[in-house]
Amino acid sequence: MTSATSAVVTGAARVDETIRRLGGHGDDFHMSWMADDRQVFAVCDGCGWADRPTRRFNSRLHVVTGGPDDAYFEDVPSYPELVDDFDDMRGRSRYYGFATIAFDGGIYQYLSTPNVPFRERGPRFVGAKLIYSPDDGATWRNQDGSTPVIWEPWEERSKDNMFFFYEPQDAFSILSVLQMGRNYEANEDGYLYFYAPNGNTETTMNQLVTCRVRRDAILDRRAYEYFAGSRSDGGAEWSKDIYDRVPIFTYPEGWVNKTTHPWSWVPSVAYNEPLGAYMMVNCGTGVAPDGHWFGMPSYLGFYISPNPWGPWTQIHEETAWTPGGDEGARCYSPIISPKWIADDGKSFWLIWSDFQMIDDDEDRVKTEQARSSDPAEFFRIMKKGQPYYSFNTQRVDLLFD
């Protein structure tokens, strides 16, 4: 699973004239390429592609067909309903669909859950629940195989019904998963690889850790192995003890927010089959002087490696990520589309959302009024105030010697 080809990649360049704003409303579009050629992807905290939405979902699943210039989006109607209730934050425990992987006729998703509602003091992600569909999204099950899917309330979550829960330093509470071509068909060693921040604080959240599991054992937590160090031959040591984990990469410090809930350094990793290389993109949250998130443009980095575990070489860095030169950009959650990689491997398409606010005081008043009277009007004004809180995409060209 190594290739000398990756050594010739020296940089990456975002191509601003290729920016596409493909609509929708939401963020954190973790994607996977299904056997039927569609891409399935998660949507968090948004109302999706409905023309006149009346509900906002905490987590939802969609599919997209076509390419960036002819993309067509559809909801996955069988996905277990998880509505975002503004008025009952304590009554409805929250789950955010991040790591999503499709292979062998199934879809698997790891949904992160916080310790307390975000309006309360000290929220942070502390675990992840696994749900899956054995039939490409037609039906859904809990990680123990039972159905229907249960969204456990705050006080009923435990290590028995969460896949990861209150692990050391809260590691593996925010997951992403390696994508390897259509239906995971580019994989040869039989393993799935997962990535996560090593904690929820500065100096731990910017450490990247990884684990792996054989694809036929994905539902068995006991089968997961944690990266425990590199061998002299470039291989990896793996341990089934989570305490043996060591970081595979460390990102710059200063990009982890101190208010709201910590959110930074959640990677997207995809295999570039034509080049025989692994590509990673990640971003650090632009932190305001008071520690609040999205106080300035985010950090963006691209990385490349001959192996899923590294060593990782940074090929591009931006300390102010501003697509199209928009200084108001508050971009985050960069995702590599696993399908939209060029046939020669020399370019790919990046997906992201943008948290910038452009509404005025009048619109904010109207939003509050609409919240209690007309849900459709509320969402219309919300989308007006955050027009780029949506499915944005742009081509990235790799640079070579």
VENHUNOR-V780717 format. One record per backbone hydrogen bond with DSSP energy under -1.0 kcal/mol. NH is the residue of the N-H (numbers start at 1). CO is the residue of the C=O. Records with the same first field share a line. If there is no record, write none. Layout:
NH: CO  CO
This chain:
7: 4
8: 5
9: 6
10: 399
11: 399
13: 397
15: 395
18: 15
19: 16
20: 393
22: 391
26: 389
27: 44
30: 28
32: 40
34: 38
37: 34
39: 64
40: 32
41: 62
42: 30
43: 60
44: 27
45: 58
46: 57
48: 25
50: 47
57: 46
58: 82
59: 82
60: 43
62: 41
63: 74
64: 39
65: 72
70: 67
72: 65
74: 63
76: 61
79: 76
84: 56
92: 88
96: 112
98: 110
99: 175
101: 108
103: 106
106: 103
107: 133
108: 101
109: 131
110: 99
111: 129
112: 96
113: 127
115: 124
120: 117
126: 113
127: 113
128: 164
129: 111
131: 109
132: 141
133: 107
136: 105
138: 135
141: 132
142: 146
145: 142
152: 150
156: 153
157: 154
162: 158
163: 128
164: 128
166: 126
170: 167
171: 168
172: 197
176: 195
178: 193
179: 269
183: 33
184: 181
185: 182
186: 180
187: 184
192: 213
194: 211
195: 176
196: 209
198: 204  207
204: 201
205: 201
207: 204
208: 249
209: 196
211: 194
212: 225
213: 192
215: 190
217: 214
220: 217
223: 220
224: 221
225: 212
226: 239
227: 210
228: 237
231: 235
234: 231
237: 229
239: 226
244: 241
245: 242
246: 227
248: 208
251: 206
258: 291
259: 291
265: 283
268: 281
270: 279
271: 179
272: 277
276: 272
277: 272
278: 305
279: 270
280: 303
281: 268
282: 301
285: 255
288: 292
291: 288
295: 286
299: 284
300: 318
301: 282
302: 316
303: 280
304: 313
305: 278
313: 304
315: 302
316: 302
318: 300
321: 298
325: 322
326: 323
329: 326
332: 353
335: 351
337: 349
341: 339
342: 347
345: 342
348: 396
349: 340
350: 394
351: 335
352: 392
353: 332
354: 388
355: 330
358: 385
364: 360
365: 361
366: 362
367: 363
368: 364
369: 365
370: 366
371: 367
374: 370
378: 374
379: 375
380: 376
381: 377
382: 378
383: 379
384: 380
385: 381
386: 382
389: 386
390: 388
391: 23
392: 352  390
393: 20
394: 350
396: 348
397: 13
398: 346
399: 11
401: 8
